[in-house]
Structures are given as C-alpha cells and as structure tokens.
Amino acid sequence: MALLAALGDGGQRITVHVADQDGAALVMALSHQDGPGPSGEAFLEEIAALGVLSCGADTGRDEPGNRLWALLEL
C-alpha cells in the first residue's frame, strides 16, 4: 500500500528501505517527488488498520520526496 501511494504522487521512481528494529521490521518508501504526498490522516488510518505497530508520512529533509513508513511486528 505504501509503495502504491509513493508511485501515486507523480514520481517516476521509488526507493524502498527495509530494516530490523527491536524485533520489528521497518519498511520505508521514498518517492523522490516534491509536492503533496498521500492524503494524510485517511492514508495513515488505512495503514494502521492493517495491524502495524506504528506508521507515518513526512517530506524528506535530506532528499527531495515524500517518505512513507510502517513498523511491522516480526
């Protein structure tokens, strides 16, 4: 779902990062596209409904683009 949202902001490419963090998997998608990202609260509610530990969206400060992330229990 995060990958589709990253592609949905008009970007031509995405980067996906996966890491382990305290017994959980952190999955982050970066869209490399400036401008508005996914539709805020509604998008985060959809991700949270999947049973993730935590999730969020923000605009990258070090790289242009929108960041979407979710922390999943392993």
CHARMM internal coordinates of N, CA and C (Angstrom, degrees):
IC EDIT
DIST 1 N 1 CA 1.4478
DIST 1 CA 1 C 1.5318
ANGL 1 N 1 CA 1 C 110.26
DIST 1 C 2 N 1.3235
ANGL 1 CA 1 C 2 N 117.59
DIHE 1 N 1 CA 1 C 2 N -42.31
DIST 2 N 2 CA 1.4669
ANGL 1 C 2 N 2 CA 120.74
DIHE 1 CA 1 C 2 N 2 CA 179.33
DIST 2 CA 2 C 1.5205
ANGL 2 N 2 CA 2 C 110.78
DIHE 1 C 2 N 2 CA 2 C -64.81
DIST 2 C 3 N 1.3224
ANGL 2 CA 2 C 3 N 117.02
DIHE 2 N 2 CA 2 C 3 N -36.14
DIST 3 N 3 CA 1.4637
ANGL 2 C 3 N 3 CA 120.22
DIHE 2 CA 2 C 3 N 3 CA 179.43
DIST 3 CA 3 C 1.5213
ANGL 3 N 3 CA 3 C 110.94
DIHE 2 C 3 N 3 CA 3 C -66.56
DIST 3 C 4 N 1.3176
ANGL 3 CA 3 C 4 N 117.52
DIHE 3 N 3 CA 3 C 4 N -42.16
DIST 4 N 4 CA 1.4649
ANGL 3 C 4 N 4 CA 120.57
DIHE 3 CA 3 C 4 N 4 CA 177.99
DIST 4 CA 4 C 1.5223
ANGL 4 N 4 CA 4 C 110.98
DIHE 3 C 4 N 4 CA 4 C -63.79
DIST 4 C 5 N 1.3186
ANGL 4 CA 4 C 5 N 117.28
DIHE 4 N 4 CA 4 C 5 N -39.23
DIST 5 N 5 CA 1.4657
ANGL 4 C 5 N 5 CA 120.66
DIHE 4 CA 4 C 5 N 5 CA 177.67
DIST 5 CA 5 C 1.5202
ANGL 5 N 5 CA 5 C 110.66
DIHE 4 C 5 N 5 CA 5 C -65.50
DIST 5 C 6 N 1.3384
ANGL 5 CA 5 C 6 N 117.28
DIHE 5 N 5 CA 5 C 6 N -39.71
DIST 6 N 6 CA 1.4666
ANGL 5 C 6 N 6 CA 120.38
DIHE 5 CA 5 C 6 N 6 CA 178.90
DIST 6 CA 6 C 1.5205
ANGL 6 N 6 CA 6 C 110.60
DIHE 5 C 6 N 6 CA 6 C -63.61
DIST 6 C 7 N 1.3126
ANGL 6 CA 6 C 7 N 117.56
DIHE 6 N 6 CA 6 C 7 N -39.26
DIST 7 N 7 CA 1.4638
ANGL 6 C 7 N 7 CA 120.78
DIHE 6 CA 6 C 7 N 7 CA 177.14
DIST 7 CA 7 C 1.5242
ANGL 7 N 7 CA 7 C 111.55
DIHE 6 C 7 N 7 CA 7 C -71.83
DIST 7 C 8 N 1.3217
ANGL 7 CA 7 C 8 N 116.97
DIHE 7 N 7 CA 7 C 8 N -28.42
DIST 8 N 8 CA 1.4541
ANGL 7 C 8 N 8 CA 121.99
DIHE 7 CA 7 C 8 N 8 CA -175.96
DIST 8 CA 8 C 1.5097
ANGL 8 N 8 CA 8 C 115.23
DIHE 7 C 8 N 8 CA 8 C -71.40
DIST 8 C 9 N 1.3336
ANGL 8 CA 8 C 9 N 119.50
DIHE 8 N 8 CA 8 C 9 N -9.56
DIST 9 N 9 CA 1.4624
ANGL 8 C 9 N 9 CA 119.76
DIHE 8 CA 8 C 9 N 9 CA -179.47
DIST 9 CA 9 C 1.5215
ANGL 9 N 9 CA 9 C 112.38
DIHE 8 C 9 N 9 CA 9 C -90.60
DIST 9 C 10 N 1.3252
ANGL 9 CA 9 C 10 N 117.48
DIHE 9 N 9 CA 9 C 10 N 12.76
DIST 10 N 10 CA 1.4642
ANGL 9 C 10 N 10 CA 120.86
DIHE 9 CA 9 C 10 N 10 CA 174.14
DIST 10 CA 10 C 1.5115
ANGL 10 N 10 CA 10 C 115.10
DIHE 9 C 10 N 10 CA 10 C 94.47
DIST 10 C 11 N 1.3188
ANGL 10 CA 10 C 11 N 118.13
DIHE 10 N 10 CA 10 C 11 N 1.32
DIST 11 N 11 CA 1.4609
ANGL 10 C 11 N 11 CA 120.85
DIHE 10 CA 10 C 11 N 11 CA 179.93
DIST 11 CA 11 C 1.5209
ANGL 11 N 11 CA 11 C 112.32
DIHE 10 C 11 N 11 CA 11 C -73.33
DIST 11 C 12 N 1.3122
ANGL 11 CA 11 C 12 N 115.77
DIHE 11 N 11 CA 11 C 12 N 160.05
DIST 12 N 12 CA 1.4586
ANGL 11 C 12 N 12 CA 121.84
DIHE 11 CA 11 C 12 N 12 CA 179.53
DIST 12 CA 12 C 1.5253
ANGL 12 N 12 CA 12 C 111.82
DIHE 11 C 12 N 12 CA 12 C -98.32
DIST 12 C 13 N 1.3430
ANGL 12 CA 12 C 13 N 117.44
DIHE 12 N 12 CA 12 C 13 N -13.27
DIST 13 N 13 CA 1.4612
ANGL 12 C 13 N 13 CA 120.51
DIHE 12 CA 12 C 13 N 13 CA -179.42
DIST 13 CA 13 C 1.5171
ANGL 13 N 13 CA 13 C 109.78
DIHE 12 C 13 N 13 CA 13 C -151.36
DIST 13 C 14 N 1.3313
ANGL 13 CA 13 C 14 N 115.20
DIHE 13 N 13 CA 13 C 14 N 158.38
DIST 14 N 14 CA 1.4589
ANGL 13 C 14 N 14 CA 121.50
DIHE 13 CA 13 C 14 N 14 CA 175.95
DIST 14 CA 14 C 1.5294
ANGL 14 N 14 CA 14 C 108.63
DIHE 13 C 14 N 14 CA 14 C -134.51
DIST 14 C 15 N 1.3134
ANGL 14 CA 14 C 15 N 115.67
DIHE 14 N 14 CA 14 C 15 N 158.15
DIST 15 N 15 CA 1.4543
ANGL 14 C 15 N 15 CA 122.66
DIHE 14 CA 14 C 15 N 15 CA 172.90
DIST 15 CA 15 C 1.5203
ANGL 15 N 15 CA 15 C 106.93
DIHE 14 C 15 N 15 CA 15 C -121.93
DIST 15 C 16 N 1.3285
ANGL 15 CA 15 C 16 N 116.53
DIHE 15 N 15 CA 15 C 16 N 136.21
DIST 16 N 16 CA 1.4591
ANGL 15 C 16 N 16 CA 121.61
DIHE 15 CA 15 C 16 N 16 CA 179.28
DIST 16 CA 16 C 1.5250
ANGL 16 N 16 CA 16 C 108.63
DIHE 15 C 16 N 16 CA 16 C -117.66
DIST 16 C 17 N 1.3170
ANGL 16 CA 16 C 17 N 116.57
DIHE 16 N 16 CA 16 C 17 N 130.94
DIST 17 N 17 CA 1.4656
ANGL 16 C 17 N 17 CA 122.86
DIHE 16 CA 16 C 17 N 17 CA 176.88
DIST 17 CA 17 C 1.5240
ANGL 17 N 17 CA 17 C 107.95
DIHE 16 C 17 N 17 CA 17 C -118.38
DIST 17 C 18 N 1.3252
ANGL 17 CA 17 C 18 N 116.41
DIHE 17 N 17 CA 17 C 18 N 136.44
DIST 18 N 18 CA 1.4637
ANGL 17 C 18 N 18 CA 121.93
DIHE 17 CA 17 C 18 N 18 CA 176.40
DIST 18 CA 18 C 1.5274
ANGL 18 N 18 CA 18 C 107.35
DIHE 17 C 18 N 18 CA 18 C -129.87
DIST 18 C 19 N 1.3219
ANGL 18 CA 18 C 19 N 116.76
DIHE 18 N 18 CA 18 C 19 N 131.84
DIST 19 N 19 CA 1.4681
ANGL 18 C 19 N 19 CA 121.10
DIHE 18 CA 18 C 19 N 19 CA -179.91
DIST 19 CA 19 C 1.5238
ANGL 19 N 19 CA 19 C 109.44
DIHE 18 C 19 N 19 CA 19 C -146.11
DIST 19 C 20 N 1.3347
ANGL 19 CA 19 C 20 N 115.74
DIHE 19 N 19 CA 19 C 20 N 155.07
DIST 20 N 20 CA 1.4611
ANGL 19 C 20 N 20 CA 119.09
DIHE 19 CA 19 C 20 N 20 CA 174.32
DIST 20 CA 20 C 1.5272
ANGL 20 N 20 CA 20 C 108.71
DIHE 19 C 20 N 20 CA 20 C -93.42
DIST 20 C 21 N 1.3199
ANGL 20 CA 20 C 21 N 114.55
DIHE 20 N 20 CA 20 C 21 N 143.70
DIST 21 N 21 CA 1.4623
ANGL 20 C 21 N 21 CA 120.26
DIHE 20 CA 20 C 21 N 21 CA -177.54
DIST 21 CA 21 C 1.5221
ANGL 21 N 21 CA 21 C 108.35
DIHE 20 C 21 N 21 CA 21 C -148.14
DIST 21 C 22 N 1.3302
ANGL 21 CA 21 C 22 N 117.39
DIHE 21 N 21 CA 21 C 22 N 105.22
DIST 22 N 22 CA 1.4674
ANGL 21 C 22 N 22 CA 122.55
DIHE 21 CA 21 C 22 N 22 CA 175.83
DIST 22 CA 22 C 1.5314
ANGL 22 N 22 CA 22 C 113.14
DIHE 21 C 22 N 22 CA 22 C 51.13
DIST 22 C 23 N 1.3192
ANGL 22 CA 22 C 23 N 117.87
DIHE 22 N 22 CA 22 C 23 N 49.59
DIST 23 N 23 CA 1.4610
ANGL 22 C 23 N 23 CA 121.53
DIHE 22 CA 22 C 23 N 23 CA 178.01
DIST 23 CA 23 C 1.5118
ANGL 23 N 23 CA 23 C 114.37
DIHE 22 C 23 N 23 CA 23 C 77.86
DIST 23 C 24 N 1.3089
ANGL 23 CA 23 C 24 N 116.96
DIHE 23 N 23 CA 23 C 24 N 16.20
DIST 24 N 24 CA 1.4597
ANGL 23 C 24 N 24 CA 121.74
DIHE 23 CA 23 C 24 N 24 CA 178.53
DIST 24 CA 24 C 1.5272
ANGL 24 N 24 CA 24 C 108.76
DIHE 23 C 24 N 24 CA 24 C -133.88
DIST 24 C 25 N 1.3140
ANGL 24 CA 24 C 25 N 115.96
DIHE 24 N 24 CA 24 C 25 N 160.53
DIST 25 N 25 CA 1.4636
ANGL 24 C 25 N 25 CA 121.12
DIHE 24 CA 24 C 25 N 25 CA 177.09
DIST 25 CA 25 C 1.5219
ANGL 25 N 25 CA 25 C 109.00
DIHE 24 C 25 N 25 CA 25 C -104.65
DIST 25 C 26 N 1.3126
ANGL 25 CA 25 C 26 N 115.73
DIHE 25 N 25 CA 25 C 26 N 126.82
DIST 26 N 26 CA 1.4575
ANGL 25 C 26 N 26 CA 121.41
DIHE 25 CA 25 C 26 N 26 CA 175.80
DIST 26 CA 26 C 1.5235
ANGL 26 N 26 CA 26 C 107.38
DIHE 25 C 26 N 26 CA 26 C -97.97
DIST 26 C 27 N 1.3272
ANGL 26 CA 26 C 27 N 117.36
DIHE 26 N 26 CA 26 C 27 N 120.99
DIST 27 N 27 CA 1.4620
ANGL 26 C 27 N 27 CA 122.82
DIHE 26 CA 26 C 27 N 27 CA 178.72
DIST 27 CA 27 C 1.5197
ANGL 27 N 27 CA 27 C 107.26
DIHE 26 C 27 N 27 CA 27 C -116.46
DIST 27 C 28 N 1.3369
ANGL 27 CA 27 C 28 N 116.52
DIHE 27 N 27 CA 27 C 28 N 124.38
DIST 28 N 28 CA 1.4574
ANGL 27 C 28 N 28 CA 121.27
DIHE 27 CA 27 C 28 N 28 CA -178.53
DIST 28 CA 28 C 1.5211
ANGL 28 N 28 CA 28 C 109.60
DIHE 27 C 28 N 28 CA 28 C -129.70
DIST 28 C 29 N 1.3249
ANGL 28 CA 28 C 29 N 116.86
DIHE 28 N 28 CA 28 C 29 N 134.94
DIST 29 N 29 CA 1.4608
ANGL 28 C 29 N 29 CA 122.80
DIHE 28 CA 28 C 29 N 29 CA 175.66
DIST 29 CA 29 C 1.5258
ANGL 29 N 29 CA 29 C 108.10
DIHE 28 C 29 N 29 CA 29 C -117.43
DIST 29 C 30 N 1.3330
ANGL 29 CA 29 C 30 N 116.52
DIHE 29 N 29 CA 29 C 30 N 131.07
DIST 30 N 30 CA 1.4643
ANGL 29 C 30 N 30 CA 123.44
DIHE 29 CA 29 C 30 N 30 CA 178.37
DIST 30 CA 30 C 1.5173
ANGL 30 N 30 CA 30 C 107.59
DIHE 29 C 30 N 30 CA 30 C -116.23
DIST 30 C 31 N 1.3373
ANGL 30 CA 30 C 31 N 117.58
DIHE 30 N 30 CA 30 C 31 N 128.26
DIST 31 N 31 CA 1.4633
ANGL 30 C 31 N 31 CA 120.92
DIHE 30 CA 30 C 31 N 31 CA -173.00
DIST 31 CA 31 C 1.5202
ANGL 31 N 31 CA 31 C 114.96
DIHE 30 C 31 N 31 CA 31 C -90.38
DIST 31 C 32 N 1.3154
ANGL 31 CA 31 C 32 N 120.03
DIHE 31 N 31 CA 31 C 32 N -15.93
DIST 32 N 32 CA 1.4718
ANGL 31 C 32 N 32 CA 123.59
DIHE 31 CA 31 C 32 N 32 CA -178.21
DIST 32 CA 32 C 1.5270
ANGL 32 N 32 CA 32 C 112.50
DIHE 31 C 32 N 32 CA 32 C 60.24
DIST 32 C 33 N 1.3231
ANGL 32 CA 32 C 33 N 117.95
DIHE 32 N 32 CA 32 C 33 N 22.24
DIST 33 N 33 CA 1.4595
ANGL 32 C 33 N 33 CA 122.49
DIHE 32 CA 32 C 33 N 33 CA -178.79
DIST 33 CA 33 C 1.5197
ANGL 33 N 33 CA 33 C 108.62
DIHE 32 C 33 N 33 CA 33 C -123.45
DIST 33 C 34 N 1.3384
ANGL 33 CA 33 C 34 N 116.77
DIHE 33 N 33 CA 33 C 34 N 121.78
DIST 34 N 34 CA 1.4628
ANGL 33 C 34 N 34 CA 119.86
DIHE 33 CA 33 C 34 N 34 CA 175.28
DIST 34 CA 34 C 1.5153
ANGL 34 N 34 CA 34 C 109.39
DIHE 33 C 34 N 34 CA 34 C -72.29
DIST 34 C 35 N 1.2977
ANGL 34 CA 34 C 35 N 115.88
DIHE 34 N 34 CA 34 C 35 N 158.40
DIST 35 N 35 CA 1.4562
ANGL 34 C 35 N 35 CA 120.37
DIHE 34 CA 34 C 35 N 35 CA 177.86
DIST 35 CA 35 C 1.5165
ANGL 35 N 35 CA 35 C 110.70
DIHE 34 C 35 N 35 CA 35 C 111.48
DIST 35 C 36 N 1.3286
ANGL 35 CA 35 C 36 N 115.57
DIHE 35 N 35 CA 35 C 36 N -175.33
DIST 36 N 36 CA 1.4566
ANGL 35 C 36 N 36 CA 119.61
DIHE 35 CA 35 C 36 N 36 CA -175.92
DIST 36 CA 36 C 1.5235
ANGL 36 N 36 CA 36 C 112.07
DIHE 35 C 36 N 36 CA 36 C -63.55
DIST 36 C 37 N 1.3202
ANGL 36 CA 36 C 37 N 115.12
DIHE 36 N 36 CA 36 C 37 N 140.81
DIST 37 N 37 CA 1.4539
ANGL 36 C 37 N 37 CA 121.17
DIHE 36 CA 36 C 37 N 37 CA 177.37
DIST 37 CA 37 C 1.5151
ANGL 37 N 37 CA 37 C 110.59
DIHE 36 C 37 N 37 CA 37 C -95.15
DIST 37 C 38 N 1.3228
ANGL 37 CA 37 C 38 N 116.35
DIHE 37 N 37 CA 37 C 38 N -155.51
DIST 38 N 38 CA 1.4575
ANGL 37 C 38 N 38 CA 120.16
DIHE 37 CA 37 C 38 N 38 CA 179.98
DIST 38 CA 38 C 1.5256
ANGL 38 N 38 CA 38 C 111.36
DIHE 37 C 38 N 38 CA 38 C -62.31
DIST 38 C 39 N 1.2942
ANGL 38 CA 38 C 39 N 115.99
DIHE 38 N 38 CA 38 C 39 N 160.09
DIST 39 N 39 CA 1.4640
ANGL 38 C 39 N 39 CA 121.89
DIHE 38 CA 38 C 39 N 39 CA -172.51
DIST 39 CA 39 C 1.5260
ANGL 39 N 39 CA 39 C 113.10
DIHE 38 C 39 N 39 CA 39 C -72.07
DIST 39 C 40 N 1.3066
ANGL 39 CA 39 C 40 N 116.88
DIHE 39 N 39 CA 39 C 40 N 71.55
DIST 40 N 40 CA 1.4556
ANGL 39 C 40 N 40 CA 127.61
DIHE 39 CA 39 C 40 N 40 CA 169.82
DIST 40 CA 40 C 1.5104
ANGL 40 N 40 CA 40 C 118.72
DIHE 39 C 40 N 40 CA 40 C 32.17
DIST 40 C 41 N 1.3202
ANGL 40 CA 40 C 41 N 115.81
DIHE 40 N 40 CA 40 C 41 N -118.09
DIST 41 N 41 CA 1.4624
ANGL 40 C 41 N 41 CA 122.29
DIHE 40 CA 40 C 41 N 41 CA -171.05
DIST 41 CA 41 C 1.5225
ANGL 41 N 41 CA 41 C 113.17
DIHE 40 C 41 N 41 CA 41 C -59.46
DIST 41 C 42 N 1.3254
ANGL 41 CA 41 C 42 N 118.63
DIHE 41 N 41 CA 41 C 42 N -41.28
DIST 42 N 42 CA 1.4701
ANGL 41 C 42 N 42 CA 120.72
DIHE 41 CA 41 C 42 N 42 CA -178.75
DIST 42 CA 42 C 1.5225
ANGL 42 N 42 CA 42 C 110.51
DIHE 41 C 42 N 42 CA 42 C -61.45
DIST 42 C 43 N 1.3309
ANGL 42 CA 42 C 43 N 116.82
DIHE 42 N 42 CA 42 C 43 N -42.20
DIST 43 N 43 CA 1.4611
ANGL 42 C 43 N 43 CA 120.78
DIHE 42 CA 42 C 43 N 43 CA 179.00
DIST 43 CA 43 C 1.5248
ANGL 43 N 43 CA 43 C 110.59
DIHE 42 C 43 N 43 CA 43 C -64.34
DIST 43 C 44 N 1.3258
ANGL 43 CA 43 C 44 N 117.66
DIHE 43 N 43 CA 43 C 44 N -46.21
DIST 44 N 44 CA 1.4618
ANGL 43 C 44 N 44 CA 121.31
DIHE 43 CA 43 C 44 N 44 CA -179.44
DIST 44 CA 44 C 1.5251
ANGL 44 N 44 CA 44 C 111.47
DIHE 43 C 44 N 44 CA 44 C -64.16
DIST 44 C 45 N 1.3252
ANGL 44 CA 44 C 45 N 117.94
DIHE 44 N 44 CA 44 C 45 N -34.88
DIST 45 N 45 CA 1.4662
ANGL 44 C 45 N 45 CA 121.03
DIHE 44 CA 44 C 45 N 45 CA 177.10
DIST 45 CA 45 C 1.5230
ANGL 45 N 45 CA 45 C 110.92
DIHE 44 C 45 N 45 CA 45 C -65.16
DIST 45 C 46 N 1.3455
ANGL 45 CA 45 C 46 N 117.54
DIHE 45 N 45 CA 45 C 46 N -38.14
DIST 46 N 46 CA 1.4670
ANGL 45 C 46 N 46 CA 121.27
DIHE 45 CA 45 C 46 N 46 CA 177.31
DIST 46 CA 46 C 1.5219
ANGL 46 N 46 CA 46 C 110.70
DIHE 45 C 46 N 46 CA 46 C -63.60
DIST 46 C 47 N 1.3338
ANGL 46 CA 46 C 47 N 116.82
DIHE 46 N 46 CA 46 C 47 N -43.60
DIST 47 N 47 CA 1.4636
ANGL 46 C 47 N 47 CA 121.07
DIHE 46 CA 46 C 47 N 47 CA 179.23
DIST 47 CA 47 C 1.5319
ANGL 47 N 47 CA 47 C 109.90
DIHE 46 C 47 N 47 CA 47 C -65.98
DIST 47 C 48 N 1.3321
ANGL 47 CA 47 C 48 N 117.64
DIHE 47 N 47 CA 47 C 48 N -45.22
DIST 48 N 48 CA 1.4623
ANGL 47 C 48 N 48 CA 121.86
DIHE 47 CA 47 C 48 N 48 CA -178.96
DIST 48 CA 48 C 1.5278
ANGL 48 N 48 CA 48 C 111.36
DIHE 47 C 48 N 48 CA 48 C -61.57
DIST 48 C 49 N 1.3259
ANGL 48 CA 48 C 49 N 117.69
DIHE 48 N 48 CA 48 C 49 N -33.69
DIST 49 N 49 CA 1.4617
ANGL 48 C 49 N 49 CA 121.88
DIHE 48 CA 48 C 49 N 49 CA 179.93
DIST 49 CA 49 C 1.5270
ANGL 49 N 49 CA 49 C 112.37
DIHE 48 C 49 N 49 CA 49 C -65.34
DIST 49 C 50 N 1.3264
ANGL 49 CA 49 C 50 N 117.82
DIHE 49 N 49 CA 49 C 50 N -16.27
DIST 50 N 50 CA 1.4603
ANGL 49 C 50 N 50 CA 121.60
DIHE 49 CA 49 C 50 N 50 CA 178.81
DIST 50 CA 50 C 1.5294
ANGL 50 N 50 CA 50 C 112.06
DIHE 49 C 50 N 50 CA 50 C -79.74
DIST 50 C 51 N 1.3215
ANGL 50 CA 50 C 51 N 117.55
DIHE 50 N 50 CA 50 C 51 N -2.76
DIST 51 N 51 CA 1.4563
ANGL 50 C 51 N 51 CA 121.55
DIHE 50 CA 50 C 51 N 51 CA 177.13
DIST 51 CA 51 C 1.5178
ANGL 51 N 51 CA 51 C 114.71
DIHE 50 C 51 N 51 CA 51 C 89.63
DIST 51 C 52 N 1.3136
ANGL 51 CA 51 C 52 N 117.82
DIHE 51 N 51 CA 51 C 52 N 25.86
DIST 52 N 52 CA 1.4634
ANGL 51 C 52 N 52 CA 121.09
DIHE 51 CA 51 C 52 N 52 CA 178.29
DIST 52 CA 52 C 1.5254
ANGL 52 N 52 CA 52 C 109.91
DIHE 51 C 52 N 52 CA 52 C -75.18
DIST 52 C 53 N 1.3290
ANGL 52 CA 52 C 53 N 116.30
DIHE 52 N 52 CA 52 C 53 N 157.64
DIST 53 N 53 CA 1.4635
ANGL 52 C 53 N 53 CA 120.88
DIHE 52 CA 52 C 53 N 53 CA 177.02
DIST 53 CA 53 C 1.5182
ANGL 53 N 53 CA 53 C 111.35
DIHE 52 C 53 N 53 CA 53 C -72.69
DIST 53 C 54 N 1.3374
ANGL 53 CA 53 C 54 N 115.69
DIHE 53 N 53 CA 53 C 54 N -37.03
DIST 54 N 54 CA 1.4561
ANGL 53 C 54 N 54 CA 122.08
DIHE 53 CA 53 C 54 N 54 CA -178.43
DIST 54 CA 54 C 1.5242
ANGL 54 N 54 CA 54 C 108.09
DIHE 53 C 54 N 54 CA 54 C -162.82
DIST 54 C 55 N 1.3242
ANGL 54 CA 54 C 55 N 116.84
DIHE 54 N 54 CA 54 C 55 N 156.19
DIST 55 N 55 CA 1.4645
ANGL 54 C 55 N 55 CA 120.47
DIHE 54 CA 54 C 55 N 55 CA 177.08
DIST 55 CA 55 C 1.5246
ANGL 55 N 55 CA 55 C 108.90
DIHE 54 C 55 N 55 CA 55 C -155.91
DIST 55 C 56 N 1.3263
ANGL 55 CA 55 C 56 N 116.03
DIHE 55 N 55 CA 55 C 56 N 163.84
DIST 56 N 56 CA 1.4505
ANGL 55 C 56 N 56 CA 119.69
DIHE 55 CA 55 C 56 N 56 CA 179.81
DIST 56 CA 56 C 1.5110
ANGL 56 N 56 CA 56 C 112.23
DIHE 55 C 56 N 56 CA 56 C -170.70
DIST 56 C 57 N 1.3094
ANGL 56 CA 56 C 57 N 115.08
DIHE 56 N 56 CA 56 C 57 N 171.94
DIST 57 N 57 CA 1.4617
ANGL 56 C 57 N 57 CA 122.55
DIHE 56 CA 56 C 57 N 57 CA 178.12
DIST 57 CA 57 C 1.5186
ANGL 57 N 57 CA 57 C 107.38
DIHE 56 C 57 N 57 CA 57 C -146.33
DIST 57 C 58 N 1.3275
ANGL 57 CA 57 C 58 N 116.17
DIHE 57 N 57 CA 57 C 58 N 139.20
DIST 58 N 58 CA 1.4548
ANGL 57 C 58 N 58 CA 120.31
DIHE 57 CA 57 C 58 N 58 CA 175.71
DIST 58 CA 58 C 1.5222
ANGL 58 N 58 CA 58 C 109.44
DIHE 57 C 58 N 58 CA 58 C -156.77
DIST 58 C 59 N 1.3144
ANGL 58 CA 58 C 59 N 115.21
DIHE 58 N 58 CA 58 C 59 N 174.08
DIST 59 N 59 CA 1.4589
ANGL 58 C 59 N 59 CA 121.50
DIHE 58 CA 58 C 59 N 59 CA 177.81
DIST 59 CA 59 C 1.5145
ANGL 59 N 59 CA 59 C 107.77
DIHE 58 C 59 N 59 CA 59 C -100.35
DIST 59 C 60 N 1.3286
ANGL 59 CA 59 C 60 N 116.31
DIHE 59 N 59 CA 59 C 60 N 131.40
DIST 60 N 60 CA 1.4602
ANGL 59 C 60 N 60 CA 120.98
DIHE 59 CA 59 C 60 N 60 CA -177.49
DIST 60 CA 60 C 1.5143
ANGL 60 N 60 CA 60 C 112.30
DIHE 59 C 60 N 60 CA 60 C -64.25
DIST 60 C 61 N 1.3170
ANGL 60 CA 60 C 61 N 115.96
DIHE 60 N 60 CA 60 C 61 N 137.82
DIST 61 N 61 CA 1.4607
ANGL 60 C 61 N 61 CA 120.70
DIHE 60 CA 60 C 61 N 61 CA 177.61
DIST 61 CA 61 C 1.5204
ANGL 61 N 61 CA 61 C 110.76
DIHE 60 C 61 N 61 CA 61 C -93.42
DIST 61 C 62 N 1.3294
ANGL 61 CA 61 C 62 N 116.70
DIHE 61 N 61 CA 61 C 62 N -34.67
DIST 62 N 62 CA 1.4583
ANGL 61 C 62 N 62 CA 120.67
DIHE 61 CA 61 C 62 N 62 CA -177.55
DIST 62 CA 62 C 1.5272
ANGL 62 N 62 CA 62 C 112.70
DIHE 61 C 62 N 62 CA 62 C -88.21
DIST 62 C 63 N 1.3246
ANGL 62 CA 62 C 63 N 117.64
DIHE 62 N 62 CA 62 C 63 N -22.42
DIST 63 N 63 CA 1.4607
ANGL 62 C 63 N 63 CA 123.62
DIHE 62 CA 62 C 63 N 63 CA 177.68
DIST 63 CA 63 C 1.5143
ANGL 63 N 63 CA 63 C 107.43
DIHE 62 C 63 N 63 CA 63 C -135.98
DIST 63 C 64 N 1.3374
ANGL 63 CA 63 C 64 N 117.47
DIHE 63 N 63 CA 63 C 64 N 144.49
DIST 64 N 64 CA 1.4588
ANGL 63 C 64 N 64 CA 117.89
DIHE 63 CA 63 C 64 N 64 CA 175.82
DIST 64 CA 64 C 1.5229
ANGL 64 N 64 CA 64 C 110.10
DIHE 63 C 64 N 64 CA 64 C -67.42
DIST 64 C 65 N 1.3022
ANGL 64 CA 64 C 65 N 116.67
DIHE 64 N 64 CA 64 C 65 N 142.54
DIST 65 N 65 CA 1.4530
ANGL 64 C 65 N 65 CA 120.52
DIHE 64 CA 64 C 65 N 65 CA 175.87
DIST 65 CA 65 C 1.5101
ANGL 65 N 65 CA 65 C 113.45
DIHE 64 C 65 N 65 CA 65 C 133.44
DIST 65 C 66 N 1.3073
ANGL 65 CA 65 C 66 N 114.49
DIHE 65 N 65 CA 65 C 66 N 169.26
DIST 66 N 66 CA 1.4531
ANGL 65 C 66 N 66 CA 122.52
DIHE 65 CA 65 C 66 N 66 CA 179.55
DIST 66 CA 66 C 1.5221
ANGL 66 N 66 CA 66 C 109.22
DIHE 65 C 66 N 66 CA 66 C -99.37
DIST 66 C 67 N 1.3437
ANGL 66 CA 66 C 67 N 115.53
DIHE 66 N 66 CA 66 C 67 N 136.58
DIST 67 N 67 CA 1.4616
ANGL 66 C 67 N 67 CA 121.89
DIHE 66 CA 66 C 67 N 67 CA 180.00
DIST 67 CA 67 C 1.5187
ANGL 67 N 67 CA 67 C 109.15
DIHE 66 C 67 N 67 CA 67 C -109.96
DIST 67 C 68 N 1.3225
ANGL 67 CA 67 C 68 N 116.07
DIHE 67 N 67 CA 67 C 68 N 131.19
DIST 68 N 68 CA 1.4558
ANGL 67 C 68 N 68 CA 122.76
DIHE 67 CA 67 C 68 N 68 CA 175.60
DIST 68 CA 68 C 1.5172
ANGL 68 N 68 CA 68 C 106.88
DIHE 67 C 68 N 68 CA 68 C -123.27
DIST 68 C 69 N 1.3254
ANGL 68 CA 68 C 69 N 118.35
DIHE 68 N 68 CA 68 C 69 N 134.24
DIST 69 N 69 CA 1.4556
ANGL 68 C 69 N 69 CA 119.17
DIHE 68 CA 68 C 69 N 69 CA -178.02
DIST 69 CA 69 C 1.5196
ANGL 69 N 69 CA 69 C 111.12
DIHE 68 C 69 N 69 CA 69 C -144.30
DIST 69 C 70 N 1.3374
ANGL 69 CA 69 C 70 N 114.15
DIHE 69 N 69 CA 69 C 70 N 154.27
DIST 70 N 70 CA 1.4618
ANGL 69 C 70 N 70 CA 121.65
DIHE 69 CA 69 C 70 N 70 CA 176.13
DIST 70 CA 70 C 1.5215
ANGL 70 N 70 CA 70 C 108.56
DIHE 69 C 70 N 70 CA 70 C -144.37
DIST 70 C 71 N 1.3163
ANGL 70 CA 70 C 71 N 116.22
DIHE 70 N 70 CA 70 C 71 N 143.56
DIST 71 N 71 CA 1.4541
ANGL 70 C 71 N 71 CA 123.12
DIHE 70 CA 70 C 71 N 71 CA 177.27
DIST 71 CA 71 C 1.5288
ANGL 71 N 71 CA 71 C 107.13
DIHE 70 C 71 N 71 CA 71 C -109.87
DIST 71 C 72 N 1.3403
ANGL 71 CA 71 C 72 N 116.46
DIHE 71 N 71 CA 71 C 72 N 117.49
DIST 72 N 72 CA 1.4623
ANGL 71 C 72 N 72 CA 122.83
DIHE 71 CA 71 C 72 N 72 CA -175.03
DIST 72 CA 72 C 1.5218
ANGL 72 N 72 CA 72 C 110.09
DIHE 71 C 72 N 72 CA 72 C -111.54
DIST 72 C 73 N 1.3274
ANGL 72 CA 72 C 73 N 117.06
DIHE 72 N 72 CA 72 C 73 N 136.61
DIST 73 N 73 CA 1.4613
ANGL 72 C 73 N 73 CA 120.67
DIHE 72 CA 72 C 73 N 73 CA 177.67
DIST 73 CA 73 C 1.5218
ANGL 73 N 73 CA 73 C 109.63
DIHE 72 C 73 N 73 CA 73 C -70.87
DIST 73 C 74 N 1.3430
ANGL 73 CA 73 C 74 N 116.29
DIHE 73 N 73 CA 73 C 74 N 135.40
DIST 74 N 74 CA 1.4720
ANGL 73 C 74 N 74 CA 120.43
DIHE 73 CA 73 C 74 N 74 CA 178.17
DIST 74 CA 74 C 1.5106
ANGL 74 N 74 CA 74 C 111.14
DIHE 73 C 74 N 74 CA 74 C -89.07
END
COOR INIT
IC SEED 1 N 1 CA 1 C
IC BUILD
